[in-house]
């Protein structure tokens, strides 16, 4: 039996129709519901991290110039 000392269990109330949908998707991919849900959670987490990093990059102004300065440099 695998060591479950470092694992947490979460109980999720899901509507039967939604449960049947993700159970079907998991089965079509040859996965258990646990595997399918874990992959879905990881994908969502990675998307959220990418979004935060992208927004942070947009806020970084180091090494940039204003539009006015850029246009002046092109005309100058």
LOPASE-230932 format. One record per atom (N, C-alpha, C, O): x, y, z; residue in one letter. Coordinates in steps of 0.05 Angstrom, whole numbers, plus 32768, in hexadecimal, padded with zeros to 4 digits. Last residue first. Example, Ala and Ser with C-alpha at 12.3 -4.5 7.8 and 13.67 -1.06 7.14 Angstrom:
<pts>
81017FD3808Es
81117FEB808Fs
81028001809Ds
810C801780A1s
81087F8E809Ca
80F67FA6809Ca
81087FBE809Ca
811D7FBE80A9a
</pts>
This chain:
<pts>
811584D27D39x
812D84E27D3Fx
814384DB7D2Ex
815884E77D30x
80EC84AE7D34x
80EB84C67D23x
810584D67D24x
810B84E67D12x
80FA84877D59x
80F6847F7D3Dx
80F684977D2Ax
810084957D13x
80FB84A37D88x
811484977D7Fx
8112848E7D62x
8126848E7D53x
80C584B27D8Bx
80D984C67D88x
80F384BB7D7Dx
810084C77D6Cx
80AE84807D94x
80A7848E7D7Bx
80BC84A47D76x
80C384A97D5Fx
80C584757DC7x
80C984637DB0x
80C584727D96x
80D584707D84x
80B0849E7DE6x
80CD849C7DE2x
80D3848A7DCBx
80E684907DBCx
807984917DE2x
808384AB7DD9x
80A184AA7DD3x
80AA84B47DBFx
807784607DFCx
807084627DDFx
807B847C7DD3x
8085847C7DBDx
80B084567E27x
8094845F7E21x
809084607E03x
80A384607DF3x
80D6841A7E2Cx
80D384377E29x
80B7843E7E23x
80A7842D7E1Ax
80F683E97E56x
80E283F17E43x
80E384107E41x
80EF841D7E51x
811683D67E7Fx
811F83D37E64x
810B83DB7E4Fx
810F83D47E37x
80E183C77EAAx
80FD83C97EA7x
810683C47E8Ax
80FE83B07E7Ex
80AC83BE7EB4x
80B283D37EA1x
80D083D77E9Dx
80D883E97E8Ex
8080838C7EBFx
809D83927EC0x
80A483A67EABx
80A283A07E93x
804D837E7EB3x
805083947EC6x
806E839C7EC8x
807483B27ED3x
805383527E93x
8048836A7E87x
804C83827E99x
804F83997E8Fx
8065832D7EB9x
807783367EA4x
806D834F7E96x
807D83607E8Ex
803683267ED6x
804D83327EE3x
8061833C7ECFx
806D83517ED2x
8017830D7EB0x
800F83277EBAx
802683357EC8x
8029834D7EC5x
803482DD7EACx
803082EE7E95x
8029830A7E9Dx
8033831E7E92x
802F82C87EE0x
804982CF7ED6x
804782E17EBEx
805882F47EBBx
7FF782BF7EE0x
800382D17EF4x
801F82DA7EEAx
802682F27EECx
7FF3829A7EB6x
7FE582B37EB5x
7FF182C87EC8x
7FF582DF7EC0x
8011826F7ECAx
8019827C7EB1x
800C82987EAFx
801982AB7EA6x
7FF182617EF6x
800D826B7EFAx
8016827A7EE2x
8023828F7EE4x
7FC382507EDAx
7FC182677EEDx
7FDD82727EF2x
7FE1828B7EF3x
7FD882247EBEx
7FCC823B7EB0x
7FCB82547EC1x
7FD1826A7EB8x
7FE682037EEAx
7FFB820D7ED8x
7FF182257EC7x
800082387EC3x
7FB381F97EFEx
7FC782077F0Fx
7FDD82127EFDx
7FE582297F02x
7F9D81DC7ED4x
7F9081F57EDCx
7FA482067EECx
7FA7821E7EE8x
7FBF81AF7ED4x
7FBD81C07EBCx
7FB181DC7EC3x
7FBB81F07EBAx
7FB3819A7F07x
7FCE81A37F00x
7FCE81B67EE8x
7FDB81CB7EE9x
7F7D818D7EFFx
7F8581A07F14x
7FA081AB7F0Ex
7FA581C47F11x
7F8281667ED7x
7F72817E7ED2x
7F7981947EE6x
7F7C81AB7EDFx
7FA0813F7EF1x
7FAB814C7EDAx
7F9C81667ED4x
7FA8817A7ECCx
7F7A81317F19x
7F94813B7F21x
7FA1814A7F09x
7FAC81607F0Dx
7F50811D7EF9x
7F4C81357F09x
7F6781427F12x
7F6A815A7F12x
7F6980EF7EE4x
7F5F81047ED2x
7F5B811E7EE1x
7F6381337ED7x
7F7780D17F12x
7F8B80DA7EFFx
7F8280F27EEEx
7F9081057EEBx
7F4380CA7F27x
7F5780D77F37x
7F6D80E27F25x
7F7680F97F27x
7F2980AD7F00x
7F1F80C87F06x
7F3580D77F16x
7F3880EF7F11x
7F5C808D7ED7x
7F49808D7EEDx
7F3F80AA7EF1x
7F4B80BD7EE7x
7F5E80877E90x
7F6880907EA9x
7F53808D7EBEx
7F3B808A7EB9x
7F5280827E5Ax
7F5F806B7E68x
7F6A80737E83x
7F7E80677E8Cx
7F3680A97E42x
7F5380AC7E41x
7F6280957E50x
7F7A80967E52x
7F0380997E4Fx
7F0B809B7E32x
7F29809D7E2Fx
7F3480957E1Bx
7F0480A07E86x
7F0380857E7Bx
7F0B80857E5Ex
7F1980737E55x
7F0380D87E89x
7F1A80C97E94x
7F1B80AD7E88x
7F3080A47E80x
7ED180E37E73x
7EEA80ED7E66x
7F0280DE7E70x
7F1480D77E60x
7EB180CA7E99x
7EB180C07E7Dx
7ECA80CA7E6Fx
7ED780BA7E60x
7EBB80E97EC6x
7EC180CC7EC7x
7EC280C17EABx
7ED480B07EA5x
7EA8811A7EB5x
7EC581167EB8x
7ECD80F97EBCx
7EE380F27EB6x
7E70810C7EB0x
7E8081167E9Ax
7E9D81127E9Ex
7EAB81087E8Cx
7E6280FB7EE3x
7E6080E87ECDx
7E7080F17EB5x
7E7D80E17EA7x
7E68812C7EFEx
7E7881147F06x
7E7981007EEFx
7E8E80F47EE9x
7E4081497EE6x
7E5C81517EE2x
7E6E813A7EE9x
7E8281357EDAx
7E13812D7EF8x
7E1781307EDCx
7E3481377ED6x
7E41812D7EC3x
7E1681317F31x
7E1981177F23x
7E1F81197F06x
7E2F810A7EFBx
7E3F81667F4Ax
7E26815D7F3Fx
7E2981437F30x
7E3E813F7F22x
7E6A815A7F80x
7E6781607F64x
7E4C81567F5Bx
7E4381417F63x
7E9181697FB6x
7E7581657FAEx
7E71816D7F91x
7E7581857F8Bx
7ECB814B7FC8x
7EC081607FB7x
7EA381587FB0x
7E9E81427FA6x
7EFE81457FF6x
7EE4813B7FEDx
7ED681527FDFx
7ED681687FE8x
7F4181347FF6x
7F2D81497FF4x
7F14813D7FEAx
7F14812D7FD7x
7F798120801Bx
7F618118800Cx
7F4E8130800Cx
7F4A813D8021x
7FBF81238014x
7FA6812D801Fx
7F8F8123800Ex
7F92811E7FF6x
7FFC81018026x
7FE781088013x
7FCF81138022x
7FCA810D8039x
802380EC8045x
80278107803Bx
8012810F8027x
801581248019x
801180B98051x
801680CC8067x
801880E8805Dx
801180FB806Bx
800B808F802Fx
7FF880A5802Dx
7FFC80BA8042x
7FEB80CC8045x
80318063800Cx
803280748024x
801F808D8020x
8024809D800Ex
800C802D7FEEx
801D80457FEDx
801B80558007x
800780548015x
80117FE98000x
800080008000x
801280198000x
8025801A8010x
</pts>
